[in-house]
Amino acid sequence: MAQRTFHPSPSDVDPALLAFIAALPKTETHLHLEGAVPWELLRELDPVKFAAPPPFWDPAFRYASFDQFLDLILEYAAPWYTSAERYGRAAQLVLAECRQQNVKYVETSIHLAAVVHSGSDGPEIVAAVKEAARKAAPDVAVRVFLGLCRDDYTRYPKEIAAAIRWEELDGLDLHGVETLPLQKWTARIWQEARDRGKFTKAHAGEFGPASFVREAVEVLGVTRVEHGVRAAEDLAVMELLCERGVTLDVCPISNLKLGVAPSIREHQIGVLHRAGVRCTVNTDDPFFFGNRLEDEYVALAIDAGFARRDLASLARNGFEAAVSGGLLSVAEAVGYVAEIEELAEG
């Protein structure tokens, strides 16, 4: 695999810090499978078109707009994800890399529009991803979510009605262009999904304001918000998140490269963490941001001044959020949490 790392000179990083981060049991709770398309599979697909590593792996790269990011997903990811078998092959490599970084729990999402355009059966894709997990990461708990855009019901009403009945699907996530208004169908579908035992979460507070985070919590009824970083702009929203026990699945390098944060040093996770908002650390779309999960922790330590105990707290938050959401049992998490605490005290 071509090397991807956010910091261009990892050899300059304190080896003890790298060892500490590597040893931490970690979670990855904000991982788009299409956005994690493995480079070696693209090279296999078209060795000429995909001969050179993409420019967006450069640590200095910044997206000009979210539209540019979406266009690149169509250029790079869409050609691969055309069947359940290909979803499974990609998942094997993605989850194996998670396992290599000592990730013990993963929430990955597949995108409804990508599923529809692949021409494959949705439950077959979910089954393929879970089978890939059993093969490539048998000791990692993997949950699969379906991502719906804010305007998807106008295009895929039958597919959405069917999806909340997919037996192996673990939950729903709200994806796509965040600044579109929340439509009335969304709260109803989110509640129906929960009634059927699915977990629900939503993207909000990345490009949209803090009020969108409040809307996700109060209207959609979620206890997990993907990104949510602009909640840092509103004290009342941060207080709401603390009162409701809401977790933000934060992706610092993604936010930096998309212009949501001006730098890692100034990233909103610092304000949120200090305010007591429970945050996790994740990669989002690692192929398109040139990042690995360990890079996120390194960046927070070096560029944002997070101490080891802060990094341990962020790692622990992932397990606690999964347990509180009923996605992971206490028995599955307790050993990892104890290991994190021991490392933090060491």
Secondary structure by P-SEA (a helix, b strand, c coil): ccccccccccccccaaaaaaaaacccccccccccccccaaaaaaaccccccccccccccccccccaaaaaaaaaaccccccccaaaaaaaaaaaaaaaaaacccbbbbbbbaaaaaaacccaaaaaaaaaaaaaaccccbbbbbbbbbccccccccaaaaaaaaacccccbbbbbcccccccccaaaaaaaaaaaabbbbbbbccccccaaaaaaaaaccccccccccccccccaaaaaaaaaabbbbbccaaaaaaacccccccccaaaaaaaaccbbbbbbcccccccccaaaaaaaaaccccccaaaaaaaaaaaaaaaaaaccccccccaaaaaaaaaaaac
